[in-house]
């Protein structure tokens, strides 16, 4: 069930309705407010709340873009590591199969020699 509550962001009050819960939305609002405060007192005096929020939104979008790039890099590294591990396993399995075939052939030859 959706909760309805008031939050304050950059000095403006907003009525919110969310299925995520009030506590979660308040945490998000606190993160936005922390970024607004990080812009400094000069920005808070000279910029409108909309301008402050635009700057914060751009900062968040930039952070997201960097996080997505890091995620892609980690995924690529992981794919390469998995491929390399599979190649090593395949090589080992081939070597083990070859050794087993040689052992079988030697055992058959020895059995045939006894007959």
C-alpha positions in Angstrom: 0.0 0.0 0.0 1.3 3.4 -0.9 2.3 5.9 1.8 1.7 9.6 1.5 3.9 12.0 3.4 5.7 15.4 3.1 9.4 15.8 2.4 11.6 18.8 2.1 14.2 19.1 -0.7 16.2 22.3 -1.2 13.9 24.2 1.1 10.7 23.2 -0.8 8.1 20.9 0.6 6.7 18.1 -1.5 3.9 15.7 -0.9 5.0 12.3 -2.0 3.1 9.0 -2.4 5.3 5.9 -2.7 5.2 2.1 -2.4 8.8 2.1 -1.4 8.0 3.4 2.1 8.5 6.8 3.7 11.8 5.9 5.3 13.4 5.0 2.0 12.2 8.2 0.3 13.4 10.3 3.3 16.8 8.7 2.9 16.8 9.7 -0.8 15.7 13.2 0.0 18.5 13.5 2.6 21.0 12.5 -0.1 19.7 15.1 -2.4 19.7 17.7 0.4 23.3 16.8 1.2 24.3 17.4 -2.4 22.4 20.8 -2.3 24.3 21.7 0.8 27.6 20.6 -0.8 27.1 23.2 -3.5 27.9 25.8 -0.8 26.3 28.8 0.7 26.9 31.0 -2.4 24.9 28.7 -4.6 22.2 28.5 -2.0 21.9 32.3 -2.0 22.1 32.9 -5.7 20.4 30.0 -7.3 16.7 29.2 -7.3 15.6 25.8 -5.9 15.0 24.6 -9.4 18.6 25.6 -10.4 20.0 23.9 -7.3 18.0 20.7 -8.1 19.2 20.9 -11.8 22.8 21.0 -10.6 22.2 18.1 -8.2 20.4 16.1 -11.0 23.4 16.6 -13.3 25.7 15.5 -10.6 23.6 12.4 -9.9 23.4 11.7 -13.6 27.2 12.0 -13.9 27.6 9.6 -11.0 25.3 7.1 -12.6 27.1 7.3 -15.9 30.4 6.6 -14.1 28.9 3.8 -12.1 27.4 2.2 -15.3 30.8 2.5 -17.0 32.5 0.8 -14.0 29.8 -1.9 -14.1 30.4 -2.5 -17.8 34.2 -2.7 -17.2 33.7 -5.2 -14.3 31.3 -7.3 -16.4 33.8 -7.4 -19.3 36.7 -8.3 -17.0 34.5 -11.0 -15.5 33.5 -12.4 -18.9 37.1 -12.5 -19.9 38.1 -14.3 -16.7 35.3 -16.8 -17.1 36.3 -17.5 -20.7 39.9 -18.0 -19.7 38.9 -20.4 -16.8 36.7 -22.4 -19.2 39.5 -22.6 -21.7 41.9 -23.9 -19.0 39.3 -26.4 -17.8 38.7 -27.6 -21.4 42.4 -28.0 -22.0 42.8 -30.0 -18.8 39.8 -32.2 -19.7 41.2 -32.8 -23.1 44.6 -33.8 -21.6 42.9 -36.0 -19.0 40.7 -37.7 -21.7 43.8 -38.3 -23.8 45.7 -39.8 -20.8 42.6 -42.0 -20.0 42.5 -43.2 -23.6 46.2 -44.0 -23.6 45.8 -45.9 -20.3 42.9 -47.9 -21.8 44.8 -48.7 -24.9 47.8 -49.8 -22.9 45.6 -52.0 -20.7 44.0 -53.6 -23.8 47.4 -54.2 -25.3 48.6 -55.8 -22.1 45.4 -58.0 -21.9 45.8 -59.0 -25.6 49.5 -59.9 -25.0 48.5 -62.3 -22.2 46.1 -64.1 -24.5 
